[in-house]
């Protein structure tokens, strides 16, 4: 069984990518975060700055990055990129 990365690890990934896109450091307090819940379960988290957005689709383990116009800039598969932890059976 594969365990998804922790939320703080995904936040750091988002911060690094926003910094890369903007070419400057993005302070944590300039990134807003919202949570999408369906049927009592967290299904996604959205991270926003004035210029970019990232959406973490938790169940499929993907983070997609967009510019202000909604153009997709990058997709990160967390199961491949972040070396998820294997849980003991």
C-alpha positions in Angstrom: 0.0 0.0 0.0 1.3 3.5 -0.9 0.9 6.4 1.5 0.4 9.9 0.1 2.9 12.6 1.0 2.0 14.7 4.0 0.3 18.1 3.4 3.4 20.1 4.5 5.5 18.2 1.9 3.1 19.1 -0.8 3.0 22.7 0.4 6.8 22.9 0.1 6.6 21.4 -3.4 4.0 24.1 -4.4 6.2 26.9 -2.9 9.2 25.7 -4.9 7.3 25.6 -8.1 5.7 29.0 -7.6 9.2 30.4 -6.9 10.4 28.8 -10.1 7.6 30.2 -12.2 8.0 33.7 -10.7 11.7 33.8 -10.5 11.5 35.0 -6.9 10.7 33.7 -3.4 7.0 33.5 -2.6 6.4 34.1 1.2 4.2 31.5 2.7 1.7 34.1 3.9 1.2 35.1 0.2 -0.1 31.6 -0.6 -3.8 31.0 0.2 -5.1 27.5 0.7 -8.6 26.1 0.4 -9.9 22.6 0.9 -12.6 20.8 -1.1 -14.7 18.3 0.8 -17.2 15.9 -0.7 -19.3 13.5 1.3 -17.2 14.3 4.4 -13.9 13.5 2.7 -11.1 15.9 1.7 -10.7 15.4 -2.1 -8.5 18.4 -3.1 -6.5 21.3 -1.9 -6.0 24.5 -3.8 -3.0 26.8 -3.4 -3.1 30.4 -4.8 -1.0 33.4 -5.3 -1.9 36.5 -7.2 -0.4 35.0 -10.4 -0.6 31.2 -10.0 -2.7 28.3 -8.7 -2.0 24.7 -7.9 -4.5 22.0 -7.3 -3.7 18.8 -5.4 -6.1 16.0 -6.4 -5.5 13.9 -3.3 -7.0 10.6 -4.4 -5.0 10.4 -7.6 -1.8 11.9 -6.1 -1.4 14.6 -8.7 -0.7 18.4 -8.3 -1.4 20.6 -11.4 0.0 24.1 -11.7 -1.8 26.9 -13.6 -1.0 30.5 -14.5 -3.4 33.4 -14.0 -5.1 32.7 -17.3 -5.8 29.1 -16.4 -3.1 27.6 -18.7 -1.7 24.5 -17.2 2.0 24.9 -16.6 3.0 21.6 -15.1 1.7 18.3 -13.6 3.5 16.5 -10.8 2.7 12.9 -10.1 3.3 12.7 -6.3 3.6 8.9 -6.5 6.6 9.2 -8.8 8.2 12.5 -7.9 8.2 12.4 -4.1 9.2 8.9 -3.2 6.0 8.1 -1.2 6.4 6.0 1.9 5.3 2.4 1.7 3.0 1.4 4.6 3.4 -2.0 6.3 0.5 -4.3 5.6 
